[in-house]
Amino acid sequence: MSRLQLSEAVRERVRAAERVVVFSGAGVSRESGLDTFRGAGGLWERMRPEELATPEAFRADPGKVWRWYAWRYQQAAEAAPNPAHAAIARLETLFPFVMVVTQNVDGLHQRAGSQSLLELHGTITRAVCERCGSGRDMGEAIAESSERPPLCSCGGRLRPAVVWFGEVLPHETLVLAYEEATFCDLFISVGTSAVVYPAAGLIELAHQAGACLIEVNPEPTPFSHVMDLRLADPAGEALPALVDAIERSRWPPTT
């Protein structure tokens, strides 16, 4: 992507911003080789979520669900953060406060260096006991048993520490995300279809609060029309260019 020039209006908003929220979805990790869920070629186009990502599916066939998540964990563990993850992490050097609110469960934001993170849909890097709630490293759990979920010391089954369809998002995490969206000056939505609620409600909150809104996504979303800037390019191309432009706006060259 060529050198990005921000409009004067966006440049002024960026220059004055102090609190930033980055709202990320599966499109951020696509260039790391991880499948998205919705859209052309997404996982839910090829598989049925009700058979793999619901509490009912886990009760009906825990081995099938566990093996699928073991495969997804291995995919994520072998993937590397891409330039989009690195650009998001770099934002923390440009603003007093940056919060990444992600729908992703792959752990790539942390591996890229992002320090402040809210994982709305949990994480595939951890397993949790469905009985007592204690957790452990997912890789260790899979090494113990890759075919069926291993048992916790309390006798309960381990499951991935993700939020399945039909489950509520972690209350404290969601409340914090809503607070950050309400009080941010700059809100960057990247790699998300913005159709899954309540997560997509973060964009509404930021818009209502008057934040500067930027969207990075190849396909339009239901919120594209309210964006102050929309970049219809892959995240790995658009985000580095955007962060470069933001840096120039924050510290313009002296003459």
C-alpha positions as CSV (number, residue, x, y, z in Angstrom):
1,M,0.0,0.0,0.0
2,S,1.3,3.4,-1.0
3,R,2.0,6.2,1.6
4,L,-1.3,7.1,3.2
5,Q,-2.4,10.7,3.5
6,L,-5.0,11.4,6.1
7,S,-7.5,14.2,5.5
8,E,-7.0,17.4,7.5
9,A,-10.1,16.6,9.7
10,V,-8.9,13.1,10.6
11,R,-5.3,14.3,11.1
12,E,-6.5,16.9,13.6
13,R,-8.6,14.3,15.5
14,V,-5.6,11.9,15.6
15,R,-3.2,14.6,16.7
16,A,-5.5,15.5,19.7
17,A,-6.4,11.9,20.7
18,E,-5.2,10.5,24.0
19,R,-7.3,7.3,24.4
20,V,-7.5,4.8,21.6
21,V,-9.5,1.6,21.2
22,V,-8.6,-1.0,18.6
23,F,-11.4,-3.4,17.9
24,S,-10.1,-6.4,16.1
25,G,-11.6,-9.5,14.4
26,A,-10.5,-12.6,12.5
27,G,-9.4,-10.5,9.5
28,V,-6.4,-9.3,11.5
29,S,-5.0,-12.9,11.7
30,R,-5.9,-13.9,8.1
31,E,-2.5,-13.0,6.9
32,S,-1.0,-15.2,9.6
33,G,-2.6,-18.1,7.9
34,L,-5.6,-18.4,10.2
35,D,-9.1,-18.8,8.7
36,T,-11.8,-16.3,9.3
37,F,-15.3,-17.4,10.3
38,R,-17.7,-15.4,8.1
39,G,-17.5,-14.4,4.5
40,A,-16.1,-16.2,1.5
41,G,-14.0,-19.2,2.5
42,G,-14.7,-18.8,6.2
43,L,-14.8,-21.7,8.7
44,W,-18.6,-21.4,9.1
45,E,-19.0,-21.8,5.3
46,R,-17.4,-25.2,5.5
47,M,-18.4,-26.4,9.0
48,R,-21.5,-26.2,11.2
49,P,-20.9,-24.1,14.3
50,E,-23.7,-25.9,16.2
51,E,-21.6,-29.1,15.9
52,L,-18.3,-27.7,17.0
53,A,-18.8,-24.5,19.0
54,T,-21.7,-24.8,21.4
55,P,-22.1,-26.3,24.9
56,E,-24.6,-28.8,23.4
57,A,-22.0,-30.0,20.9
58,F,-19.5,-30.5,23.7
59,R,-22.0,-32.5,25.8
60,A,-23.0,-34.6,22.7
61,D,-19.5,-35.4,21.4
62,P,-16.8,-34.0,23.6
63,G,-14.1,-35.9,21.7
64,K,-15.1,-34.3,18.3
65,V,-15.1,-30.8,19.8
66,W,-11.8,-31.3,21.6
67,R,-10.1,-32.6,18.5
68,W,-11.3,-29.6,16.5
69,Y,-10.0,-27.2,19.1
70,A,-6.8,-29.1,19.3
71,W,-6.4,-28.5,15.6
72,R,-7.2,-24.8,15.9
73,Y,-4.8,-24.5,18.8
74,Q,-2.0,-26.0,16.8
75,Q,-2.8,-23.7,13.9
76,A,-2.5,-20.7,16.2
77,A,0.6,-21.9,17.9
78,E,2.4,-22.4,14.6
79,A,1.2,-19.0,13.2
80,A,3.3,-15.9,13.6
81,P,2.0,-12.4,14.2
82,N,1.8,-10.5,11.0
83,P,2.4,-6.8,10.2
84,A,-1.1,-5.9,11.3
85,H,-0.5,-7.2,14.8
86,A,2.8,-5.4,14.9
87,A,1.3,-2.1,13.8
88,I,-1.4,-2.4,16.5
89,A,1.3,-3.0,19.1
90,R,3.2,0.0,17.8
91,L,0.2,2.3,18.6
92,E,1.1,2.0,22.3
93,T,4.2,4.0,21.6
94,L,2.2,6.9,20.0
95,F,-0.6,7.5,22.5
96,P,-0.9,7.7,26.3
97,F,-3.5,4.9,26.4
98,V,-4.3,2.1,23.9
99,M,-6.7,-0.8,24.6
100,V,-7.0,-3.6,22.1
101,V,-10.5,-5.2,22.3
102,T,-10.4,-8.4,20.3
103,Q,-12.8,-11.1,19.2
104,N,-9.9,-13.3,18.4
105,V,-8.9,-16.2,20.6
106,D,-5.5,-17.0,19.0
107,G,-3.2,-15.0,21.3
108,L,-1.3,-13.3,18.4
109,H,-1.9,-9.8,19.8
110,Q,0.0,-10.7,23.0
111,R,2.8,-12.3,21.0
112,A,3.1,-9.2,18.9
113,G,3.6,-7.1,22.0
114,S,0.2,-5.6,22.8
115,Q,0.1,-4.9,26.5
116,S,-3.5,-3.8,27.2
117,L,-5.9,-6.4,25.9
118,L,-9.5,-7.5,26.4
119,E,-10.4,-10.9,24.9
120,L,-14.2,-10.8,24.4
121,H,-14.4,-14.3,23.2
122,G,-11.8,-15.9,25.5
123,T,-8.6,-17.6,24.4
124,I,-7.7,-20.9,22.8
125,T,-4.4,-20.8,24.6
126,R,-6.0,-21.9,27.8
127,A,-8.2,-24.8,28.9
128,V,-10.6,-24.5,31.8
129,C,-12.4,-27.1,33.9
130,E,-16.2,-27.0,33.2
131,R,-16.8,-28.0,36.9
132,C,-14.5,-25.9,39.1
133,G,-13.3,-23.3,36.6
134,S,-9.5,-23.9,37.2
135,G,-7.4,-23.3,34.1
136,R,-4.2,-24.6,32.6
137,D,-2.2,-24.2,29.4
138,M,-4.0,-25.6,26.4
139,G,-0.9,-27.1,24.9
140,E,-0.2,-29.1,28.0
141,A,-3.8,-30.3,28.1
142,I,-3.6,-31.4,24.5
143,A,-0.3,-33.2,25.1
144,E,-2.0,-35.1,27.9
145,S,-4.9,-36.1,25.7
146,S,-5.4,-35.0,22.0
147,E,-8.4,-37.3,21.4
148,R,-10.7,-36.5,24.3
149,P,-10.8,-33.7,26.9
150,P,-8.6,-34.6,29.9
151,L,-10.0,-34.5,33.4
152,C,-9.2,-31.9,36.0
153,S,-8.0,-32.9,39.4
154,C,-11.6,-32.3,40.6
155,G,-12.9,-34.9,38.1
156,G,-14.5,-32.3,35.7
157,R,-13.7,-32.2,32.0
158,L,-11.4,-29.6,30.6
159,R,-12.7,-27.5,27.7
160,P,-11.2,-24.6,25.6
161,A,-11.4,-21.3,27.5
162,V,-13.4,-19.7,24.7
163,V,-16.9,-18.3,24.5
164,W,-19.2,-20.7,22.6
165,F,-22.4,-19.8,20.7
166,G,-25.2,-19.7,23.3
167,E,-22.9,-18.5,26.1
168,V,-22.7,-15.0,27.4
169,L,-19.5,-12.9,27.1
170,P,-17.5,-12.5,30.3
171,H,-19.4,-9.7,32.1
172,E,-16.4,-7.8,33.5
173,T,-14.6,-7.9,30.2
174,L,-17.6,-6.6,28.3
175,V,-18.2,-3.8,30.8
176,L,-14.6,-2.7,30.6
177,A,-14.8,-2.8,26.7
178,Y,-18.0,-0.7,26.8
179,E,-16.3,1.8,29.1
180,E,-13.3,2.1,26.8
181,A,-15.4,2.5,23.7
182,T,-17.5,5.2,25.5
183,F,-14.5,7.3,26.6
184,C,-12.0,6.8,23.7
185,D,-11.0,9.6,21.3
186,L,-10.1,7.3,18.5
187,F,-11.7,4.0,17.6
188,I,-10.1,1.7,15.0
189,S,-12.2,-1.2,13.8
190,V,-10.1,-3.8,11.9
191,G,-10.7,-7.2,10.4
192,T,-14.2,-7.6,11.7
193,S,-17.6,-8.0,9.9
194,A,-19.2,-6.0,12.7
195,V,-22.3,-8.2,12.7
196,V,-21.8,-10.2,15.9
197,Y,-23.4,-8.7,19.0
198,P,-22.9,-7.5,21.7
199,A,-19.3,-7.0,20.5
200,A,-20.3,-4.9,17.5
201,G,-22.2,-2.6,19.8
202,L,-18.8,-1.1,20.7
203,I,-18.7,0.7,17.4
204,E,-22.1,2.2,18.1
205,L,-21.0,3.4,21.6
206,A,-17.9,5.0,20.2
207,H,-19.9,6.7,17.4
208,Q,-22.5,8.0,19.8
209,A,-19.7,9.3,22.1
210,G,-18.2,11.3,19.2
211,A,-14.9,9.4,18.7
212,C,-13.0,9.5,15.5
213,L,-13.8,6.3,13.7
214,I,-11.5,4.4,11.3
215,E,-12.4,1.1,9.7
216,V,-9.9,-1.3,8.0
217,N,-11.7,-4.2,6.2
218,P,-11.8,-5.3,2.6
219,E,-15.6,-5.7,2.6
220,P,-18.0,-3.0,3.8
221,T,-19.7,-3.5,7.2
222,P,-23.0,-2.2,8.6
223,F,-21.0,0.7,10.1
224,S,-18.9,1.7,7.1
225,H,-21.2,4.7,6.4
226,V,-20.4,6.4,9.8
227,M,-16.6,6.0,9.5
228,D,-14.4,9.1,9.3
229,L,-11.9,7.0,7.3
230,R,-12.4,3.6,5.7
231,L,-9.5,1.6,4.2
232,A,-10.7,-1.3,2.0
233,D,-7.4,-3.2,2.1
234,P,-6.1,-6.3,3.9
235,A,-5.1,-5.5,7.5
236,G,-1.5,-6.4,7.0
237,E,-1.1,-3.8,4.2
238,A,-3.4,-1.0,5.6
239,L,-2.5,-1.0,9.2
240,P,1.2,-0.4,8.9
241,A,0.5,2.5,6.5
242,L,-2.2,3.8,8.8
243,V,0.1,3.8,11.8
244,D,2.8,5.5,9.8
245,A,0.3,8.2,8.9
246,I,-0.8,8.5,12.5
247,E,2.8,8.9,13.6
248,R,3.3,11.7,11.1
249,S,0.2,13.4,12.4
250,R,1.3,13.0,16.1
251,W,4.8,14.3,15.4
252,P,4.8,16.3,12.2
253,P,8.3,17.0,10.9
254,T,9.7,20.4,11.9
255,T,10.7,22.9,9.3
